[in-house]
Amino acid sequence: MNERADEVFLAASLYYVQGETMDAIARQLRISRSTVSRLLKQARETGVVQITLTDPAGPRSSLADQLGRRFGVRAHVVPVRDGSSDVHRLDRVARAAGQLVSEAITDDMVVGTAWGTTLASVVQHLHPRLVQDTTVVQMNGAASATGSGMPHVEAINQCFAKAFGSQVVPFPVPAFFDHAETKQAMWRERSVRRVLALHQQIGLALFGVGGLAAELPSHVYANGYLDSDDMQQLDEHQVVGDVNTVFLREDGTWADIPLNARASGIPPNQLRRIPRRICIVAGTAKVAPLRGALRAGVATDVVLDEATARALVERS
């Protein structure tokens, strides 16, 4: 059961602002120490308390500055211990991204979300708080020849609904159509045009980058979305990965890649019109696709681990 809001605020103020111990707070409020602990936990979970860390100038700050100068983005570099697994690395980056995303969401905002392994991790670390009239819209289709993809996407979107009370708008089309002509016909349907119109109102876009090679395979390459002919075509066109299921080369070009005519995701030229675009990446195996994404100008912010930031600077 949730504690009364005034008790939550008072306990949080005594602990975080006035520096009182939990024992002292328990005595002042005439409650048990365990109740104080529960109040403080609820304060963090509901957004009454939002904890931020300011990194002193140092290697991470220097890396962020370099990435900012080279790619025109706000870089948020997350420290991760050397030798960490990709699973641990993703978790640390996702925690930092969860806080950044939570702070970026405002009243009356349309939030566009991609889907995949990275976003599925990020939404586990959202910080719930009260915002009014937010809408979360899926930016690319998820269906494949073997499944609808909806359980994976719905799990991501429902985390936003739970954290911020957001309305969720799905995009029930394939990730990749079999034929470009089918996509063009589908884009004329009223139900699809409604979602496409909402895409034009997105104020905050959230996405990762898909990589062809990684310890944690990108969802689109590991779950039956592409057949062997598709993969051969990607190789022939020197594709290194994707953003929002739109394929990219490392130099940021994408428009002449044939598979993109069949892709349902918002392409880079449209993404660039969105005011804020947060790209989340973990692991050095994604340096090449991340470089392609940044050269395509799809991000205003990038959240990444320190090793990946360092490798990106060296590669650039």
Contacts in CASP RR format, 6 or more apart in sequence:
PFRMAT RR
TARGET T0000
AUTHOR 0000-0000-0000
METHOD contacts of the structure
MODEL  1
MNERADEVFLAASLYYVQGETMDAIARQLRISRSTVSRLLKQARETGVVQ
ITLTDPAGPRSSLADQLGRRFGVRAHVVPVRDGSSDVHRLDRVARAAGQL
VSEAITDDMVVGTAWGTTLASVVQHLHPRLVQDTTVVQMNGAASATGSGM
PHVEAINQCFAKAFGSQVVPFPVPAFFDHAETKQAMWRERSVRRVLALHQ
QIGLALFGVGGLAAELPSHVYANGYLDSDDMQQLDEHQVVGDVNTVFLRE
DGTWADIPLNARASGIPPNQLRRIPRRICIVAGTAKVAPLRGALRAGVAT
DVVLDEATARALVERS
2 42 0 8 1.000
3 35 0 8 1.000
3 38 0 8 1.000
3 39 0 8 1.000
3 42 0 8 1.000
7 29 0 8 1.000
7 39 0 8 1.000
8 39 0 8 1.000
8 42 0 8 1.000
8 43 0 8 1.000
8 46 0 8 1.000
8 48 0 8 1.000
9 43 0 8 1.000
9 48 0 8 1.000
10 29 0 8 1.000
11 25 0 8 1.000
11 29 0 8 1.000
11 36 0 8 1.000
11 39 0 8 1.000
11 40 0 8 1.000
11 43 0 8 1.000
12 39 0 8 1.000
12 40 0 8 1.000
12 43 0 8 1.000
12 48 0 8 1.000
12 49 0 8 1.000
14 20 0 8 1.000
14 24 0 8 1.000
14 25 0 8 1.000
14 28 0 8 1.000
15 22 0 8 1.000
15 25 0 8 1.000
15 36 0 8 1.000
15 40 0 8 1.000
16 49 0 8 1.000
20 28 0 8 1.000
22 33 0 8 1.000
22 36 0 8 1.000
22 37 0 8 1.000
22 40 0 8 1.000
23 33 0 8 1.000
25 36 0 8 1.000
26 32 0 8 1.000
26 33 0 8 1.000
26 35 0 8 1.000
26 36 0 8 1.000
29 36 0 8 1.000
40 49 0 8 1.000
42 48 0 8 1.000
43 49 0 8 1.000
44 51 0 8 1.000
44 127 0 8 1.000
45 127 0 8 1.000
45 128 0 8 1.000
46 128 0 8 1.000
46 129 0 8 1.000
47 127 0 8 1.000
47 128 0 8 1.000
47 129 0 8 1.000
50 99 0 8 1.000
50 102 0 8 1.000
50 103 0 8 1.000
50 127 0 8 1.000
50 129 0 8 1.000
52 99 0 8 1.000
55 61 0 8 1.000
55 79 0 8 1.000
59 306 0 8 1.000
60 77 0 8 1.000
60 79 0 8 1.000
60 306 0 8 1.000
60 309 0 8 1.000
61 77 0 8 1.000
63 75 0 8 1.000
63 77 0 8 1.000
63 306 0 8 1.000
63 309 0 8 1.000
63 310 0 8 1.000
63 313 0 8 1.000
64 74 0 8 1.000
64 75 0 8 1.000
64 76 0 8 1.000
64 77 0 8 1.000
64 309 0 8 1.000
65 75 0 8 1.000
66 313 0 8 1.000
67 73 0 8 1.000
67 75 0 8 1.000
67 77 0 8 1.000
67 302 0 8 1.000
67 309 0 8 1.000
67 312 0 8 1.000
67 313 0 8 1.000
68 74 0 8 1.000
68 75 0 8 1.000
70 313 0 8 1.000
70 316 0 8 1.000
71 294 0 8 1.000
71 295 0 8 1.000
71 297 0 8 1.000
71 299 0 8 1.000
71 302 0 8 1.000
71 316 0 8 1.000
73 294 0 8 1.000
73 299 0 8 1.000
73 300 0 8 1.000
73 301 0 8 1.000
73 302 0 8 1.000
74 300 0 8 1.000
74 301 0 8 1.000
74 302 0 8 1.000
75 301 0 8 1.000
75 302 0 8 1.000
75 304 0 8 1.000
75 309 0 8 1.000
76 96 0 8 1.000
76 97 0 8 1.000
76 100 0 8 1.000
76 301 0 8 1.000
76 302 0 8 1.000
76 303 0 8 1.000
76 304 0 8 1.000
77 304 0 8 1.000
77 305 0 8 1.000
77 306 0 8 1.000
77 309 0 8 1.000
78 92 0 8 1.000
78 93 0 8 1.000
78 96 0 8 1.000
78 303 0 8 1.000
78 304 0 8 1.000
78 305 0 8 1.000
78 306 0 8 1.000
79 92 0 8 1.000
79 305 0 8 1.000
79 306 0 8 1.000
80 88 0 8 1.000
80 89 0 8 1.000
80 92 0 8 1.000
80 93 0 8 1.000
80 305 0 8 1.000
80 306 0 8 1.000
80 307 0 8 1.000
82 307 0 8 1.000
84 92 0 8 1.000
85 215 0 8 1.000
86 214 0 8 1.000
86 215 0 8 1.000
86 216 0 8 1.000
86 282 0 8 1.000
86 283 0 8 1.000
86 285 0 8 1.000
87 215 0 8 1.000
87 216 0 8 1.000
89 282 0 8 1.000
89 283 0 8 1.000
89 305 0 8 1.000
89 307 0 8 1.000
90 117 0 8 1.000
90 118 0 8 1.000
90 121 0 8 1.000
90 216 0 8 1.000
90 282 0 8 1.000
90 283 0 8 1.000
91 121 0 8 1.000
92 282 0 8 1.000
92 305 0 8 1.000
93 280 0 8 1.000
93 281 0 8 1.000
93 282 0 8 1.000
93 303 0 8 1.000
93 304 0 8 1.000
93 305 0 8 1.000
94 118 0 8 1.000
94 121 0 8 1.000
94 122 0 8 1.000
94 124 0 8 1.000
94 125 0 8 1.000
94 280 0 8 1.000
94 282 0 8 1.000
95 125 0 8 1.000
96 303 0 8 1.000
97 122 0 8 1.000
97 125 0 8 1.000
97 278 0 8 1.000
97 280 0 8 1.000
97 303 0 8 1.000
98 122 0 8 1.000
98 123 0 8 1.000
98 125 0 8 1.000
98 126 0 8 1.000
98 127 0 8 1.000
99 125 0 8 1.000
99 127 0 8 1.000
100 278 0 8 1.000
100 301 0 8 1.000
100 303 0 8 1.000
101 122 0 8 1.000
101 126 0 8 1.000
101 204 0 8 1.000
101 206 0 8 1.000
101 278 0 8 1.000
102 126 0 8 1.000
102 127 0 8 1.000
102 128 0 8 1.000
102 129 0 8 1.000
102 163 0 8 1.000
103 127 0 8 1.000
104 204 0 8 1.000
104 276 0 8 1.000
104 278 0 8 1.000
105 111 0 8 1.000
105 131 0 8 1.000
105 134 0 8 1.000
105 164 0 8 1.000
105 204 0 8 1.000
106 131 0 8 1.000
106 134 0 8 1.000
107 131 0 8 1.000
107 132 0 8 1.000
107 133 0 8 1.000
107 134 0 8 1.000
108 132 0 8 1.000
108 133 0 8 1.000
108 134 0 8 1.000
109 131 0 8 1.000
109 134 0 8 1.000
109 135 0 8 1.000
109 203 0 8 1.000
109 204 0 8 1.000
110 134 0 8 1.000
110 135 0 8 1.000
110 136 0 8 1.000
110 137 0 8 1.000
110 198 0 8 1.000
110 201 0 8 1.000
110 202 0 8 1.000
110 203 0 8 1.000
110 204 0 8 1.000
111 134 0 8 1.000
111 135 0 8 1.000
111 136 0 8 1.000
111 137 0 8 1.000
111 160 0 8 1.000
111 166 0 8 1.000
111 202 0 8 1.000
111 203 0 8 1.000
111 204 0 8 1.000
111 205 0 8 1.000
111 206 0 8 1.000
112 136 0 8 1.000
112 137 0 8 1.000
112 138 0 8 1.000
112 139 0 8 1.000
112 199 0 8 1.000
112 202 0 8 1.000
112 203 0 8 1.000
112 204 0 8 1.000
112 205 0 8 1.000
112 206 0 8 1.000
113 119 0 8 1.000
113 136 0 8 1.000
113 137 0 8 1.000
113 138 0 8 1.000
113 139 0 8 1.000
113 156 0 8 1.000
113 157 0 8 1.000
113 160 0 8 1.000
113 205 0 8 1.000
113 206 0 8 1.000
113 207 0 8 1.000
114 139 0 8 1.000
114 140 0 8 1.000
114 205 0 8 1.000
114 206 0 8 1.000
114 207 0 8 1.000
114 208 0 8 1.000
114 243 0 8 1.000
114 244 0 8 1.000
114 245 0 8 1.000
115 138 0 8 1.000
115 140 0 8 1.000
115 142 0 8 1.000
115 152 0 8 1.000
115 153 0 8 1.000
115 156 0 8 1.000
115 219 0 8 1.000
116 152 0 8 1.000
116 156 0 8 1.000
116 208 0 8 1.000
116 218 0 8 1.000
116 219 0 8 1.000
116 220 0 8 1.000
117 216 0 8 1.000
117 217 0 8 1.000
117 218 0 8 1.000
117 219 0 8 1.000
118 208 0 8 1.000
118 209 0 8 1.000
118 280 0 8 1.000
118 281 0 8 1.000
118 282 0 8 1.000
119 156 0 8 1.000
119 206 0 8 1.000
119 207 0 8 1.000
119 208 0 8 1.000
119 280 0 8 1.000
120 152 0 8 1.000
120 155 0 8 1.000
120 156 0 8 1.000
122 206 0 8 1.000
122 280 0 8 1.000
123 155 0 8 1.000
123 156 0 8 1.000
123 159 0 8 1.000
123 160 0 8 1.000
123 163 0 8 1.000
124 159 0 8 1.000
126 159 0 8 1.000
126 160 0 8 1.000
126 163 0 8 1.000
126 164 0 8 1.000
127 163 0 8 1.000
128 162 0 8 1.000
128 163 0 8 1.000
128 164 0 8 1.000
129 163 0 8 1.000
129 164 0 8 1.000
131 164 0 8 1.000
131 165 0 8 1.000
131 166 0 8 1.000
134 160 0 8 1.000
134 164 0 8 1.000
134 165 0 8 1.000
134 166 0 8 1.000
134 167 0 8 1.000
135 166 0 8 1.000
135 167 0 8 1.000
135 168 0 8 1.000
135 169 0 8 1.000
135 198 0 8 1.000
136 157 0 8 1.000
136 160 0 8 1.000
136 161 0 8 1.000
136 166 0 8 1.000
136 167 0 8 1.000
136 168 0 8 1.000
136 169 0 8 1.000
137 168 0 8 1.000
137 169 0 8 1.000
137 171 0 8 1.000
137 195 0 8 1.000
137 198 0 8 1.000
137 199 0 8 1.000
137 202 0 8 1.000
138 153 0 8 1.000
138 157 0 8 1.000
138 169 0 8 1.000
138 170 0 8 1.000
138 171 0 8 1.000
138 195 0 8 1.000
139 171 0 8 1.000
139 199 0 8 1.000
139 202 0 8 1.000
139 205 0 8 1.000
139 207 0 8 1.000
139 244 0 8 1.000
139 265 0 8 1.000
139 266 0 8 1.000
140 171 0 8 1.000
140 175 0 8 1.000
140 244 0 8 1.000
140 245 0 8 1.000
140 246 0 8 1.000
140 263 0 8 1.000
140 264 0 8 1.000
140 265 0 8 1.000
140 266 0 8 1.000
141 153 0 8 1.000
141 171 0 8 1.000
141 172 0 8 1.000
141 173 0 8 1.000
141 174 0 8 1.000
141 175 0 8 1.000
141 245 0 8 1.000
141 264 0 8 1.000
141 265 0 8 1.000
142 148 0 8 1.000
142 149 0 8 1.000
142 150 0 8 1.000
142 152 0 8 1.000
142 153 0 8 1.000
142 171 0 8 1.000
142 175 0 8 1.000
143 149 0 8 1.000
143 150 0 8 1.000
143 172 0 8 1.000
143 173 0 8 1.000
143 174 0 8 1.000
143 175 0 8 1.000
144 174 0 8 1.000
144 175 0 8 1.000
144 176 0 8 1.000
144 223 0 8 1.000
144 224 0 8 1.000
144 225 0 8 1.000
145 224 0 8 1.000
146 223 0 8 1.000
146 224 0 8 1.000
148 172 0 8 1.000
150 170 0 8 1.000
150 172 0 8 1.000
152 219 0 8 1.000
153 170 0 8 1.000
154 170 0 8 1.000
157 168 0 8 1.000
157 170 0 8 1.000
158 168 0 8 1.000
160 166 0 8 1.000
160 168 0 8 1.000
161 167 0 8 1.000
161 168 0 8 1.000
169 195 0 8 1.000
169 198 0 8 1.000
171 195 0 8 1.000
171 264 0 8 1.000
173 186 0 8 1.000
173 192 0 8 1.000
173 264 0 8 1.000
174 264 0 8 1.000
175 220 0 8 1.000
175 225 0 8 1.000
175 245 0 8 1.000
175 263 0 8 1.000
175 264 0 8 1.000
175 265 0 8 1.000
176 225 0 8 1.000
176 226 0 8 1.000
176 230 0 8 1.000
176 245 0 8 1.000
176 259 0 8 1.000
176 262 0 8 1.000
176 263 0 8 1.000
176 264 0 8 1.000
177 183 0 8 1.000
177 186 0 8 1.000
177 262 0 8 1.000
177 264 0 8 1.000
178 262 0 8 1.000
179 262 0 8 1.000
180 261 0 8 1.000
180 262 0 8 1.000
183 261 0 8 1.000
183 262 0 8 1.000
183 264 0 8 1.000
186 192 0 8 1.000
187 193 0 8 1.000
187 196 0 8 1.000
199 266 0 8 1.000
199 270 0 8 1.000
202 274 0 8 1.000
203 274 0 8 1.000
203 275 0 8 1.000
203 276 0 8 1.000
204 274 0 8 1.000
204 275 0 8 1.000
204 276 0 8 1.000
204 277 0 8 1.000
204 278 0 8 1.000
205 266 0 8 1.000
205 271 0 8 1.000
205 274 0 8 1.000
205 276 0 8 1.000
205 277 0 8 1.000
205 278 0 8 1.000
206 278 0 8 1.000
206 280 0 8 1.000
207 243 0 8 1.000
207 244 0 8 1.000
207 277 0 8 1.000
207 278 0 8 1.000
207 279 0 8 1.000
207 280 0 8 1.000
207 298 0 8 1.000
208 243 0 8 1.000
208 279 0 8 1.000
208 280 0 8 1.000
208 281 0 8 1.000
209 218 0 8 1.000
209 241 0 8 1.000
209 242 0 8 1.000
209 243 0 8 1.000
209 279 0 8 1.000
209 281 0 8 1.000
209 286 0 8 1.000
209 289 0 8 1.000
209 290 0 8 1.000
209 293 0 8 1.000
210 218 0 8 1.000
210 220 0 8 1.000
210 221 0 8 1.000
210 241 0 8 1.000
210 242 0 8 1.000
210 243 0 8 1.000
210 286 0 8 1.000
210 289 0 8 1.000
211 218 0 8 1.000
211 221 0 8 1.000
211 240 0 8 1.000
211 241 0 8 1.000
211 242 0 8 1.000
211 285 0 8 1.000
211 286 0 8 1.000
211 288 0 8 1.000
211 289 0 8 1.000
212 218 0 8 1.000
212 221 0 8 1.000
212 234 0 8 1.000
212 239 0 8 1.000
212 240 0 8 1.000
212 241 0 8 1.000
212 289 0 8 1.000
213 285 0 8 1.000
214 283 0 8 1.000
214 285 0 8 1.000
214 286 0 8 1.000
215 283 0 8 1.000
215 285 0 8 1.000
218 241 0 8 1.000
218 242 0 8 1.000
220 226 0 8 1.000
220 242 0 8 1.000
220 245 0 8 1.000
225 245 0 8 1.000
226 234 0 8 1.000
230 259 0 8 1.000
233 258 0 8 1.000
233 259 0 8 1.000
234 241 0 8 1.000
234 247 0 8 1.000
234 257 0 8 1.000
234 259 0 8 1.000
237 247 0 8 1.000
237 249 0 8 1.000
237 256 0 8 1.000
237 257 0 8 1.000
237 258 0 8 1.000
238 249 0 8 1.000
238 250 0 8 1.000
239 247 0 8 1.000
239 248 0 8 1.000
239 249 0 8 1.000
239 257 0 8 1.000
240 248 0 8 1.000
240 249 0 8 1.000
240 250 0 8 1.000
240 288 0 8 1.000
240 289 0 8 1.000
240 292 0 8 1.000
241 247 0 8 1.000
241 248 0 8 1.000
241 288 0 8 1.000
241 289 0 8 1.000
242 248 0 8 1.000
242 289 0 8 1.000
243 268 0 8 1.000
243 271 0 8 1.000
243 279 0 8 1.000
243 289 0 8 1.000
243 293 0 8 1.000
243 296 0 8 1.000
243 298 0 8 1.000
244 265 0 8 1.000
244 266 0 8 1.000
244 267 0 8 1.000
244 271 0 8 1.000
245 263 0 8 1.000
245 264 0 8 1.000
245 265 0 8 1.000
246 254 0 8 1.000
246 260 0 8 1.000
246 263 0 8 1.000
246 265 0 8 1.000
246 266 0 8 1.000
246 267 0 8 1.000
246 268 0 8 1.000
247 254 0 8 1.000
247 257 0 8 1.000
247 259 0 8 1.000
247 260 0 8 1.000
247 263 0 8 1.000
248 254 0 8 1.000
248 257 0 8 1.000
248 268 0 8 1.000
248 289 0 8 1.000
248 292 0 8 1.000
248 293 0 8 1.000
248 296 0 8 1.000
249 257 0 8 1.000
249 292 0 8 1.000
250 288 0 8 1.000
250 289 0 8 1.000
250 291 0 8 1.000
250 292 0 8 1.000
250 295 0 8 1.000
251 292 0 8 1.000
251 295 0 8 1.000
252 268 0 8 1.000
252 291 0 8 1.000
252 292 0 8 1.000
252 293 0 8 1.000
252 295 0 8 1.000
252 296 0 8 1.000
252 297 0 8 1.000
253 296 0 8 1.000
254 260 0 8 1.000
254 267 0 8 1.000
254 268 0 8 1.000
254 296 0 8 1.000
255 267 0 8 1.000
255 269 0 8 1.000
260 267 0 8 1.000
268 296 0 8 1.000
268 297 0 8 1.000
268 298 0 8 1.000
271 277 0 8 1.000
271 297 0 8 1.000
271 298 0 8 1.000
272 297 0 8 1.000
272 298 0 8 1.000
275 300 0 8 1.000
276 300 0 8 1.000
276 301 0 8 1.000
277 298 0 8 1.000
277 299 0 8 1.000
277 300 0 8 1.000
277 301 0 8 1.000
278 299 0 8 1.000
278 300 0 8 1.000
278 301 0 8 1.000
278 302 0 8 1.000
278 303 0 8 1.000
279 290 0 8 1.000
279 293 0 8 1.000
279 294 0 8 1.000
279 298 0 8 1.000
279 299 0 8 1.000
279 301 0 8 1.000
279 302 0 8 1.000
279 303 0 8 1.000
280 302 0 8 1.000
280 303 0 8 1.000
280 304 0 8 1.000
281 290 0 8 1.000
281 302 0 8 1.000
281 303 0 8 1.000
281 304 0 8 1.000
281 308 0 8 1.000
282 304 0 8 1.000
282 305 0 8 1.000
282 308 0 8 1.000
283 304 0 8 1.000
283 305 0 8 1.000
283 307 0 8 1.000
283 308 0 8 1.000
284 307 0 8 1.000
284 308 0 8 1.000
284 311 0 8 1.000
286 308 0 8 1.000
287 308 0 8 1.000
287 311 0 8 1.000
287 312 0 8 1.000
287 315 0 8 1.000
288 315 0 8 1.000
290 302 0 8 1.000
290 304 0 8 1.000
290 308 0 8 1.000
290 312 0 8 1.000
291 312 0 8 1.000
291 315 0 8 1.000
291 316 0 8 1.000
293 299 0 8 1.000
294 302 0 8 1.000
304 312 0 8 1.000
END
